[in-house]
């Protein structure tokens, strides 16, 4: 090879390298999202794994076709609002000590960017939820966490507050439940509900000072951790302190029914506390069928946005569909799907509200994800249009599919869970007028489900491994979906650990 040829090759190599670097810079620039989003709305469907999302989409399609025959070719072709967001990713959910995570460290990973142990809320990685003997650091619903047991780590809500932005948390669980608590609280064991409540009350000895003048909006259940026995016989408080009165003294408007929340004038409200039930709020199915005076997740979301969006500096709002998880623990797929659709409706409410305030979401980031999966499975080879809560009818012949024992089976099943047993309380649904559960037994032989109404409100899907009474089903360790749209959303793609979601939200919001 002569010198001229070698020089030409060298020049071409340098040019190629320069083009690669330039392209890399362009790609990096196109993914850059620093500070685009003054407003962040973080939606968390608790336990809403891929099977739950898929089943909810089909269930929505069934409802749509029932209301508008012919509007879809089949229910499978329905669309969820969350799946209309333009960017998507998959998230690994394992915790520091669990292949399958608990809600506390998985949501805390999103909020803090720190891997922690199961049952720990927004603390450093060295924090433990139990002592050396395995005893939990709680007494009743009060914490017994030693002050030397780990350190608090900053949350997205606290970082937003430090920037002068308004902040809020909304949930269908109690406001001190794991998911909402990770945004504003720091505790070694998630079950210290009284202490978590105290951390939200400005002026209390246990108040979280990083909240400055307080969380601006806090909506959900949990009266028993805020109100004393004197005014609330169902209280879990042991000190007689009225935390609601303390918050009202600090300028909070307090509401405890859906009717009262509807009456709130957000333009005239600076701080809002709403506690609508003793513990968790009702499932959406029961809220509607029993005409309970509790707000929907959409109504709470809209009121929260009405208060928070008045701040020109921006806001951070976390919205949780928390009871999706509880229905899945109970292997009650119908309530899980109803709550998933209510969650999806809340997303639409937020998008509609913010598109009026911020057209095109130029300053607003919307993230939708789950903290973990569940042991639910999509089963068999059902034909197109087969009811998602029904028994499997095969795609080839349309006939009822049978297992090896000759009995039919449902599309949705669970790898594990509980069954009603000899105790009376395990046999009925206390949230639905003590109506009996309809639950195929998990025994040496399977129950024949041919005559069972598997679409009944209180039908419990079949389980592979019996872990006890209803509610015993475990989380699943699979990756979950994430959807994003609006300002800074283009950086949410690929597969990532849950702690990386924190970094991306922080970057997009300029925190």
Number of C-alpha atoms within 10 A of each C-alpha: 5 6 8 9 10 11 11 11 12 12 12 12 12 12 12 12 12 12 12 12 12 12 12 12 12 12 11 12 10 11 14 17 21 16 16 19 28 21 31 27 24 21 26 23 25 25 29 27 25 21 17 23 21 18 24 27 25 25 22 22 23 23 14 17 17 12 10 10 11 10 13 14 13 16 23 20 14 20 15 21 16 24 17 12 17 13 18 24 18 20 24 19 30 26 26 17 12 14 12 20 26 24 27 25 35 34 29 32 28 28 30 31 24 24 24 28 26 24 24 28 35 35 29 21 17 12 23 23 22 17 12 7 6 9 9 20 22 19 11 14 18 20 20 18 21 10 8 7 16 17 16 18 18 20 26 27 28 28 20 25 24 14 14 15 22 29 33 29 28 26 28 32 28 27 30 31 25 29 32 28 25 31 26 28 28 25 29 31 27 30 24 23 28 23 24 31 25 21 24 24 25 21 17 15 9 14 19 22 15 17 22 13 14 26 24 23 25 27 30 31 26 27 25 21 32 29 22 21 18 11 10 16 10 15 20 22 22 13 9 14 16 17 22 22 14 16 22 15 12 15 12 22 17 20 18 19 16 18 12 14 22 14 9 17 12 20 11 8 16 16 25 25 23 26 25 25 20 19 21 22 25 23 24 26 18 17 16 14 9 12 9 13 15 25 26 21 27 19 18 26 26 20 18 27 24 17 24 27 23 16 13 12 13 22 28 27 28 24 28 28 28 31 26 30 28 20 23 31 25 21 34 26 29 26 24 29 28 21 26 28 22 20 28 25 19 25 26 16 18 20 22 14 17 23 15 10 14 15 14 14 19 17 21 29 23 26 25 22 25 26 31 30 26 26 23 26 15 17 14 18 14 23 15 14 16 21 20 26 22 17 25 24 24 17 16 9 9 13 12 16 19 16 10 6 10 10 14 18 25 23 21 23 22 25 17 22 28 28 28 21 13 8 9 9 14 18 19 18 14 11 11 16 10 11 13 17 19 20 23 19 19 17 10 6 8 16 17 14 16 12 6 15 14 24 16 14 17 21 21 28 28 27 23 14 15 18 15 15 18 25 18 18 27 24 21 21 20 20 22 24 22 25 22 26 23 24 24 28 26 18 21 24 15 11 16 15 18 29 23 19 22 21 17 21 27 23 18 27 27 17 19
